[in-house]
Amino acid sequence: RMVLNHYRVHLHNQSSTSEYYKLSLENSELLSGVKLTVAQNPVALGPGENTEWHFFVMIPESSLPSNLAELSFNIKSHNNSHSQTFKTQFIGPQKK
């Protein structure tokens, strides 16, 4: 059985040029079978534009050590001039 979590990130291009941003899951090797699904990756933003970026993570329930797992994501611009890593919790069903 797979467990699905929905996430969103707010992006704002503060540069004077168009940028492409790519999302990646940094610590996927810690959980077997983890899958990142992003409708648009990379995403393009013009100067001063912002957007809300939605994505999903699926993990087999059997891979979760408890009902919580820490995930680490990275967003990089296409020319690697901007990069940001953030952590969040993956919430699964309560273990019995």
Residue, then its C-alpha position, 0 to 999 in steps of 0.5 A: r500500500m502506498v501513502l501519498n502526501h501533497y506539498r506546495v511551495h511558493l516561488h518568486n523570481q526576484s531577478s531581472t531575467s527569466e529563470y527555470y527552477k527544478l525541484s529534486l528530493e535530496n534524501s530519497e535513498l533513505l526510503s525505498g520506493v519513494k516517488l516524487t511527482v511534479a506536473q511541471n519540472p522545471v518551472a519557468l518564471g519571468p522577472g518578478e513573477n511568482t507561482e505556487w508549485h504543487f507536488f506529491v510524494m508517494i512512499p510504500e507504507s512498509s518503507l516508513p519506519s514510523n508514521l513520520a519521515e523527514l524529507s529534504f527537497n532542493i530547488k535550483s535555478h537552471n544556471n545554479s545561481h540560486s539554490q535552496t534546500f528545505k525540510t518537511q515531514f512526510i505523514g503516514p498512517q499511525k503505526k499499531 
